[in-house]
């Protein structure tokens, strides 16, 4: 799958969310949006990453960034995850993997020395005009949000 690069128009999407609503990327035009892709709710790495976003949410929002998490999990599992970890940003369900594929976050990856097909842990920052401002693929769950904040120059 091709990956997004700085300057690309971010593919629009509308996905159902854990809170029973939906999120549409184009509805967020005029704002910076951090879209992060993770393999599975309620797994150790994904929980660490989601809690890091939760714990950094005030500083991200204070700098003008919205956060949206996307995984192939069903909405009910995302709702359980959001409740268990007190996540207050949208968690979107992409069970068909169309958004994951369009954003370059689905494909071959190495997992414990084996090549598998699945979610490539990725973060894409979209600028207020809907273009890619930053695209990071194969990110680590631990420490990624701190690195992202440094990259975006957010204290």
C-alpha positions in Angstrom: 0.0 0.0 0.0 1.3 3.5 -0.8 1.9 5.7 2.2 0.8 9.3 2.6 3.5 12.0 2.4 3.7 15.6 3.5 1.6 17.7 1.2 -0.8 14.9 0.1 -4.5 15.6 0.5 -5.6 13.3 3.4 -8.3 10.9 2.2 -11.7 11.9 3.7 -13.5 9.3 5.8 -16.6 8.9 7.9 -16.4 6.1 10.5 -18.5 5.0 13.4 -17.1 5.9 16.8 -17.1 4.2 20.3 -19.6 6.8 21.6 -22.3 5.7 19.2 -21.7 8.7 16.8 -19.4 9.1 13.9 -16.4 11.1 12.8 -15.9 12.7 9.4 -12.4 14.1 8.6 -13.7 16.9 6.4 -15.9 18.1 9.2 -12.7 18.9 11.1 -11.3 21.2 8.3 -9.9 24.4 9.8 -8.3 22.4 12.6 -5.1 20.3 13.0 -6.0 16.6 13.4 -3.8 13.8 14.7 -5.1 10.6 13.2 -3.4 7.5 14.7 -3.9 3.9 13.6 -3.4 1.1 16.1 -3.9 -2.7 15.7 -6.2 -3.7 18.5 -8.0 -2.2 21.5 -7.2 -3.6 24.9 -3.8 -5.0 24.0 -0.8 -3.9 26.0 0.9 -1.7 23.3 -2.3 -0.1 22.1 -3.4 0.6 25.6 -0.1 2.3 26.4 -0.4 4.4 23.2 -4.0 5.4 23.8 -3.3 6.3 27.5 -0.3 8.4 26.3 -2.7 10.3 24.0 -5.2 10.6 26.8 -2.5 12.0 29.2 -1.3 14.4 26.5 -4.7 15.5 25.3 -4.9 18.8 27.1 -1.5 20.0 25.7 -2.4 18.7 22.2 -5.8 20.4 22.3 -4.2 23.6 23.8 -1.9 23.7 20.8 -5.0 23.3 18.5 -4.8 19.6 17.7 -7.7 17.1 17.7 -7.0 13.4 18.2 -8.8 10.5 16.5 -7.8 6.9 17.0 -8.6 4.3 14.2 -8.5 0.6 14.4 -10.2 -2.4 12.8 -12.0 -3.2 16.0 -15.8 -3.2 16.2 -17.6 -0.3 17.8 -18.6 -2.3 20.9 -15.0 -3.3 21.6 -13.9 0.4 21.2 -16.6 1.5 23.6 -15.3 -1.0 26.2 -11.8 0.2 25.6 -12.8 3.9 25.9 -14.6 3.2 29.2 -11.9 1.1 30.7 -9.1 3.5 30.0 -11.1 6.8 30.3 -10.4 7.8 26.7 -12.2 11.1 25.8 -11.1 11.5 22.2 -12.9 9.7 19.3 -12.1 6.0 18.7 -13.2 5.1 15.2 -14.0 1.7 13.8 -12.7 0.7 10.4 -13.8 -3.0 10.3 -13.7 -3.0 6.5 -10.1 -1.6 6.6 -10.8 0.9 3.7 -9.5 3.9 5.6 -6.5 1.9 7.0 -5.6 0.9 3.4 -6.2 4.4 1.9 -3.9 6.0 4.6 -1.1 3.3 4.1 -1.7 1.9 7.6 -2.6 -1.6 6.4 -0.1 -4.0 4.9 2.9 -6.3 5.5 4.8 -5.8 8.7 7.2 -7.8 10.8 5.8 -9.2 14.0 8.1 -11.3 16.2 10.3 -12.0 13.2 7.5 -13.1 10.9 6.0 -11.2 8.0 2.3 -10.7 8.6 -0.4 -8.5 7.1 -2.1 -6.2 9.5 -2.3 -2.7 10.9 0.9 -0.7 10.6 1.0 1.5 13.7 1.0 4.9 12.2 0.3 8.6 12.9 -0.7 11.2 10.4 -1.2 14.9 11.2 -3.6 16.7 8.9 -3.4 20.5 8.6 -6.4 22.8 8.6 -6.7 22.6 4.8 -6.9 18.8 4.9 -3.3 18.2 3.8 -0.8 15.9 5.4 1.5 17.9 7.7 3.4 14.9 9.2 3.3 11.2 8.4 5.0 8.6 10.6 4.7 4.8 10.0 5.9 1.8 12.0 5.9 3.9 15.2 6.6 2.4 18.6 3.7 2.3 21.0 5.8 3.4 23.9 7.2 6.9 23.8 5.5 7.8 20.4 3.2 10.5 21.8 6.2 12.3 23.5 8.1 12.1 20.2 5.1 13.4 18.3 4.8 16.3 20.7 8.5 17.1 20.2 8.1 16.9 16.4 5.1 19.3 16.6 6.9 21.5 19.1 4.2 21.1 21.7 5.3 21.5 25.3 
